[in-house]
Each structure stands twice: as structure tokens, then as C-alpha cells.
Amino acid sequence: MTHPLAGIDYPRQCRDWEETPYTKALGDALESLFDRSVHDLDGIVAGLNEAGVTPPDGGRWTAETFQAEMARLGA
């Protein structure tokens, strides 16, 4: 089932910086995971690694790198 709001790009009211290709890809991957009811940290980390969206250091996501990146981005 497709989410009824899929494809709509709402403004991010809490963001005070311009979106980059990296943050767009990360956001899209996270939205896809949430749409599939993946909400636990281990599932998110595994899903990001499977999606091929890498953290800024180019490695693989871990719980620690994901939490640090969310803190850095202000999520």
C-alpha cells in the first residue's frame, strides 16, 4: 500500500540549512523504512546499509554512527 502522502515534499520547518543530496537520500531512505514499519534502531541501521546510503565517513552505519549523525543534523 502506498502512503497517501507519498511523493509530497513538505517543507522542513525545523531545518535551518539547505538540503544536500546526502541529506535528501538519507531522509528518503528513512521515510521508506518508516513506511515499512521499521522503527527500531537495529532495523534502521540494517535498512540504511541495505539501501546503500552511507554515513559521512563512507563506512557502514552502526547504532553509534546513526545516533551521532542524527544529533549532528539536529533530528
TAHU-V478599 format. One record per residue. N is the residue number from 1. RES is the residue in one letter. OMEGA is omega in radians with two decimals (NA if undefined). Layout:
N_RES_OMEGA ; N_RES_OMEGA
This chain:
1_M_3.10 ; 2_T_3.10 ; 3_H_-3.08 ; 4_P_-3.14 ; 5_L_-3.13 ; 6_A_3.09 ; 7_G_3.12 ; 8_I_-3.11 ; 9_D_-3.14 ; 10_Y_3.09 ; 11_P_3.10 ; 12_R_-3.00 ; 13_Q_-3.11 ; 14_C_-3.09 ; 15_R_3.12 ; 16_D_3.12 ; 17_W_-3.14 ; 18_E_3.10 ; 19_E_3.11 ; 20_T_3.05 ; 21_P_3.12 ; 22_Y_-3.10 ; 23_T_3.07 ; 24_K_3.13 ; 25_A_3.13 ; 26_L_3.12 ; 27_G_3.12 ; 28_D_3.14 ; 29_A_3.12 ; 30_L_3.11 ; 31_E_3.11 ; 32_S_3.11 ; 33_L_3.14 ; 34_F_3.09 ; 35_D_3.12 ; 36_R_3.11 ; 37_S_3.02 ; 38_V_-3.09 ; 39_H_-3.12 ; 40_D_-3.05 ; 41_L_-3.13 ; 42_D_3.12 ; 43_G_3.12 ; 44_I_3.14 ; 45_V_3.13 ; 46_A_-3.13 ; 47_G_3.10 ; 48_L_3.10 ; 49_N_3.11 ; 50_E_-3.11 ; 51_A_3.12 ; 52_G_3.06 ; 53_V_-3.06 ; 54_T_3.05 ; 55_P_-3.08 ; 56_P_-3.13 ; 57_D_3.10 ; 58_G_-3.13 ; 59_G_3.08 ; 60_R_3.10 ; 61_W_2.94 ; 62_T_3.08 ; 63_A_-3.10 ; 64_E_-3.12 ; 65_T_3.11 ; 66_F_-3.14 ; 67_Q_3.11 ; 68_A_-3.13 ; 69_E_3.09 ; 70_M_3.09 ; 71_A_-3.14 ; 72_R_-3.12 ; 73_L_3.11 ; 74_G_-3.11 ; 75_A_NA
